[in-house]
Amino acid sequence: MSLPVLQIQNPAEFGRVAVVMGGVAAERDVSLNSGAAVLTALQAQGVDAHGFDLQQGNLQDLLTGGFDRVFNIVHGRGGEDGALQGALDLAGIPYTGMGSAAAAVSMDKLTTKAVWASHRLPTPGYHHMTAAEQADAVIAELGVPLMVKPAREGSSIGMARVESAAELAEAWAAAAEFDPRVVVEQWITGAEYTAAILQDTVLPTIRLETPNAFYDYQAKYLADTTGYHCPSGLSDRLEEQARLVAAKAFEVLGCTGWGRIDFMVDQQGKIWLLEANGVPGMTDHSLVPMAAKAAGADFNELVWRILETSFPASNGSAELSDDGVVL
């Protein structure tokens, strides 16, 4: 596949760039690792880039620091949920990735799933669980096993697979410590995949393989036993369908610039959308760099292209029929 022609040729056209990282969310350490890699890559290409840790620095310093644009690599709340984007909008400072409204929607798994369902896009059945006492009723509705997730966390933080009402009640309490909004989702048996989106192009999908119960934090960042397959092994037809469904899932959330859509393919070959990622990881274990490499872009080119998303650009969309089948 071929990526679009680069919009910017001269690094001076980016001006003074703040690579904003860190923050105070549970994904702070991952964000710092991503930010360090991005900063190094930009500086190596002659971009006047400067690291800015949202925990160490004052937001006002960022807004009045003479920056021409922001490379936002803050994972989780405060950077991925529209808060930082809204402040930058008010200050008139362009930034990478999607706008504040789309960021708020895509960060919240409950809202994301509601939007997808309203567009008849395939996503597992779910319940917004608000108390441990609801465990029996949720299982009666959705069956077991189930996946429990804090609605506004990333990197699989606070997630658990459960097979009984007692386990569900315990997992709900653990997830609620991260976020009072907790989503309980039907378990899909099959393989997990991800589709990275960059400048309106859906990159080759990646199949994730782990001996763990699911692709959790340990599998994502610490384990040497996680397998990444790109090409993913999907048939040509299913690969094309998955990429079109991912593009549509991204578009209906209002997302632009870059991001990632995670999905599963069950044993019958059906695609199930799991969640959207508005500021994906950029560490040595991260998925977007792997997909970009498969599309012919090394890490330096990838961060350059992401920085280009701080400039206005048009966005395409996939076309699906009323029942969610790609046309």
C-alpha positions in Angstrom: 0.0 0.0 0.0 1.1 3.6 -0.5 0.8 6.4 2.0 -0.2 10.0 0.9 2.5 12.3 -0.2 4.0 14.2 2.7 2.4 17.6 3.1 5.4 19.3 4.8 8.9 19.0 3.3 10.8 21.5 5.5 11.0 21.0 9.3 11.0 24.7 9.8 7.4 24.8 8.6 6.3 23.1 11.8 7.7 26.0 13.9 8.3 25.5 17.6 6.7 22.2 18.7 5.7 21.1 22.2 5.7 17.3 22.6 3.3 17.1 25.4 3.5 13.9 27.5 3.1 12.5 31.0 0.2 14.0 32.8 -1.4 12.5 35.9 -3.4 9.6 34.5 -2.8 5.9 35.2 -1.0 5.7 31.8 1.6 8.3 32.8 4.6 6.0 32.5 3.6 4.8 29.1 3.1 8.3 27.9 6.5 9.4 29.1 8.1 6.5 27.2 6.0 7.4 24.1 6.9 11.1 24.4 10.6 10.4 24.7 10.6 8.4 21.5 8.6 11.0 19.6 10.8 13.8 20.8 14.0 12.1 19.8 12.5 11.2 16.3 11.4 14.8 15.7 14.6 16.4 16.8 16.6 13.9 14.7 14.8 15.3 11.6 15.5 18.9 12.4 12.2 19.8 14.0 12.4 22.5 16.8 10.7 20.1 19.3 10.6 20.5 23.1 9.4 18.0 25.7 6.6 19.2 28.0 5.4 17.1 30.9 1.9 18.1 31.9 2.5 17.0 35.5 5.8 18.9 35.9 4.8 22.0 33.8 1.9 24.4 34.2 -0.8 24.4 31.5 -0.5 28.1 31.3 3.2 27.8 30.5 2.2 25.5 27.6 -0.4 27.9 26.3 1.8 31.0 26.6 5.2 29.4 25.9 5.5 30.5 22.3 4.7 27.1 20.8 3.4 27.0 17.2 1.8 23.6 17.6 1.5 20.6 19.9 2.3 16.9 19.4 -0.1 15.4 21.9 1.1 12.1 23.3 -0.6 12.2 26.6 -2.4 8.9 27.1 -5.6 8.7 29.2 -7.6 11.3 31.0 -6.3 14.8 30.7 -4.8 14.3 27.3 -6.9 11.8 25.4 -10.3 12.8 26.6 -10.7 16.3 25.1 -9.5 18.3 28.1 -6.1 19.3 26.6 -7.6 19.7 23.2 -10.2 22.1 24.5 -7.6 24.2 26.2 -5.5 24.3 23.0 -8.6 25.2 21.0 -9.3 28.2 23.2 -5.7 29.3 22.9 -5.7 28.9 19.1 -2.8 26.4 19.1 -3.1 23.6 16.6 -2.4 20.0 17.7 -2.1 16.5 16.4 -5.0 14.1 16.2 -8.7 14.6 16.7 -10.6 17.5 18.2 -12.0 17.9 21.7 -15.5 16.5 21.1 -14.3 13.4 19.3 -11.6 12.8 21.9 -14.3 12.9 24.7 -16.5 10.5 22.9 -13.8 8.0 21.9 -12.2 8.0 25.3 -15.4 6.8 26.9 -16.0 3.1 26.1 -19.7 3.3 27.0 -20.3 6.3 24.8 -18.2 4.8 22.0 -20.2 1.6 22.0 -23.5 3.6 22.0 -22.5 5.5 19.0 -21.4 2.4 17.1 -24.6 0.6 18.0 -26.6 3.6 16.8 -24.9 3.2 13.4 -25.4 -0.5 13.4 -21.8 -1.3 13.6 -21.0 -4.6 15.2 -19.9 -4.4 18.9 -20.4 -6.9 21.7 -23.4 -6.6 23.9 -22.8 -4.6 27.0 -24.1 -3.1 30.3 -23.3 0.0 32.2 -22.9 -1.5 35.7 -23.2 0.8 38.6 -23.3 -1.5 41.7 -22.0 -4.9 42.7 -25.5 -6.0 43.5 -26.3 -5.9 39.8 -24.0 -8.9 39.1 -26.7 -11.5 38.9 -28.9 -9.4 36.6 -26.0 -8.6 34.3 -25.1 -12.2 33.9 -28.8 -13.1 33.3 -28.7 -10.5 30.5 -25.3 -11.1 28.9 -24.2 -14.6 30.1 -20.7 -15.6 30.9 -17.8 -15.2 30.5 -17.7 -11.4 30.6 -15.1 -8.6 30.3 -15.1 -5.8 32.8 -13.6 -2.4 31.9 -13.3 1.0 33.4 -15.0 3.1 30.8 -12.3 5.9 30.6 -9.0 4.1 31.1 -6.6 2.7 28.5 -3.8 0.1 28.3 -6.1 -2.5 29.7 -5.8 -0.9 33.2 -8.5 -2.2 35.6 -9.8 -4.8 33.2 -10.7 -8.4 34.1 -12.3 -11.5 32.6 -15.0 -13.0 34.9 -17.1 -16.2 34.9 -19.4 -15.9 37.9 -21.5 -13.3 39.8 -19.0 -13.3 42.7 -16.1 -12.6 40.3 -18.1 -9.9 38.5 -18.9 -8.1 41.7 -15.3 -8.1 42.7 -14.1 -7.0 39.3 -16.6 -4.2 39.2 -15.4 -2.9 42.5 -11.8 -3.0 41.2 -12.6 -1.3 38.0 -14.7 1.4 39.8 -11.6 2.4 41.7 -10.2 3.7 38.3 -13.5 5.1 37.0 -17.1 5.2 38.4 -18.3 4.4 34.9 -17.8 0.7 34.3 -18.7 -1.3 31.2 -19.4 -5.0 31.3 -19.1 -6.6 27.9 -20.0 -9.9 26.4 -16.9 -12.1 25.9 -16.0 -12.8 22.2 -14.2 -16.0 21.5 -11.7 -15.4 18.7 -8.6 -13.6 17.8 -7.9 -9.9 18.6 -6.8 -7.4 16.0 -6.1 -3.7 15.7 -6.3 -1.3 12.8 -4.2 1.9 12.9 -5.5 4.9 11.0 -3.1 7.6 9.7 -4.1 10.6 7.6 -7.3 8.8 6.4 -5.4 5.7 5.5 -6.1 2.4 7.4 -2.8 0.7 7.8 -2.4 -3.1 7.6 -4.1 -4.9 10.5 -2.2 -6.6 13.2 -3.2 -9.8 15.0 -2.3 -10.0 18.7 -1.4 -13.3 20.3 -0.8 -13.8 24.0 -0.9 -16.8 26.4 -2.7 -14.5 28.9 -6.5 -14.6 29.3 -6.6 -11.4 27.2 -4.3 -8.7 25.8 -3.7 -7.0 29.2 -1.2 -4.4 30.5 1.4 -7.1 31.1 1.1 -8.5 27.6 1.2 -5.0 26.1 4.2 -3.6 27.8 6.2 -6.2 29.8 5.9 -9.7 28.3 8.2 -11.3 25.8 5.6 -13.9 25.0 3.2 -11.6 23.1 3.1 -12.2 19.4 2.4 -9.6 16.8 1.4 -10.7 13.3 1.4 -8.2 10.4 0.2 -9.3 7.9 -2.4 -10.5 10.3 -3.3 -13.7 8.5 -6.9 -12.6 7.6 -8.1 -13.5 4.1 -7.9 -10.7 1.6 -11.7 -10.3 1.7 -11.8 -10.1 5.5 -8.8 -7.8 5.7 -10.5 -5.4 3.4 -13.8 -5.6 5.3 -12.0 -5.1 8.6 -10.2 -2.0 7.4 -13.4 -0.5 6.0 -15.3 -1.2 9.2 -12.5 0.3 11.2 -12.5 3.4 9.0 -16.3 3.8 9.5 -16.0 3.2 13.2 -13.4 6.0 13.4 -15.4 8.3 11.3 -18.8 8.1 13.1 -17.0 9.0 16.4 -15.8 12.2 14.7 -12.2 11.1 14.9 -9.6 12.6 12.5 -5.8 12.6 12.0 -4.6 9.4 13.6 -5.7 6.7 16.0 -6.5 3.0 16.4 -9.5 0.8 16.3 -9.3 -2.5 18.2 -11.6 -5.4 17.2 -12.0 -9.1 17.3 -12.9 -11.7 14.7 -14.9 -14.6 16.2 -14.8 -18.2 15.2 -17.5 -17.6 12.5 -15.4 -14.9 10.9 -17.6 -12.0 12.2 -15.9 -8.7 13.1 -16.6 -7.2 16.6 -15.5 -3.6 17.4 -14.0 -3.3 20.9 -12.8 0.3 21.4 -11.1 3.3 19.9 -7.8 4.8 20.8 -7.3 8.6 20.2 -3.7 8.8 21.3 -2.1 5.4 20.8 1.2 4.3 22.3 4.4 5.0 20.6 6.8 2.8 22.6 8.9 -0.1 21.4 6.0 -2.4 22.1 3.4 -0.2 20.4 1.1 -1.2 17.5 0.9 1.9 15.3 4.7 1.9 14.6 4.4 -1.8 13.6 1.5 -1.1 11.2 3.3 1.9 9.7 6.4 -0.1 9.1 4.3 -2.7 7.2 3.1 0.2 5.1 6.6 1.4 4.4 7.0 4.1 6.9 9.8 3.9 9.6 9.3 5.5 13.0 10.8 8.9 12.0 8.4 9.2 9.1 5.5 8.1 11.2 6.0 10.8 13.8 6.5 13.4 11.0 3.2 12.3 9.4 1.4 12.5 12.8 2.8 16.0 13.3 1.3 16.8 9.9 -2.1 16.1 11.3 -1.9 19.4 13.2 -2.5 21.1 9.9 -6.1 21.1 8.4 -6.8 18.0 6.2 -9.8 16.4 4.5 -11.1 13.1 5.8 -12.6 10.3 3.8 -15.1 7.7 5.0 -16.1 4.1 4.3 -19.5 3.3 3.1 -21.6 0.6 4.7 -25.1 -0.7 4.2 -27.9 -0.3 6.8 -27.1 -3.6 8.4 -23.4 -2.7 8.8 -22.1 -4.7 5.9 -19.3 -3.1 3.9 -20.5 -2.1 0.4 
